[in-house]
Amino acid sequence: MLEYLRARDKALKALDYDSSIVAHDLATSVEEVWRLPRVDQDRIFAIINSTKLKSWMMAAHSSALFINCNSSSSEKISSFTLAKLIESVVSYESDHTIALSFFCGAHRSREDPDRGVFGLMRSLISQLLITYPEFDVQTLGQIPHIQPGDVNALCQMFYRLVHQLPSDIVVFCIIDSITTFEIGNLHLDEGSLAVSQLVQIVQQTNKYSCVFKLLFSSPRNSQKLYKLMPSRTGDVVWIPIRVPPSGGFTSAKWQAGVGFYDTSSSKSQKPSPLIEL
């Protein structure tokens, strides 16, 4: 055990991971959402009531979903919705559930050490190392040797780690504003690589390993990255320009929840928590 902890700590140090970032991004994403205009609140309800989103949550197998929020007024719509989903998963205390998240739009500054696709993959790997304590020590020992900026190596490492997870583990990998990497094409190649690798994990874990549930969001509409989903129709949500009025936020609506995620299958036999917003 001591050897493992040393190898993990060395890996986390090499990744230069700040564990407070995820909590900060989650908190920031839900701040002042109640002050959003009624039309933006209606859009959030349209997203959480999406049939495809509910199906993604309920699926007892690995699955992927890409949500195009189609908002022209606020990126908070996307980040708030995903932050609440993440909070719901985290609040469900289980040794068999892992929540990984990253808010790409929160890390655009050139001075931000977590910017870019390298920051995304470095964060996902670090979160996984902190959450699950039984990875192969030899694999952990390879992490410090990954060269700075080598997105492909990070993607391959994340792939290897996920495939070491046992079949009774359910991983929720939720990534907000993935289309940050479409802007100006500066990160498009690396973004495409990461999305492709993550989608491949979904497809491979359906054959063996854990249940891997992958969710991307775009504050507006993706022009390129959504095309990398296994199905451009079945795995992509397009929120319409005009959505039905919902009457705005109320505590009763949040308490009612938006559905269940059901992980009961041959891979995992666990109760399904209500997703409450």
Disulfide bonds with the S-S distance in Angstrom:
none
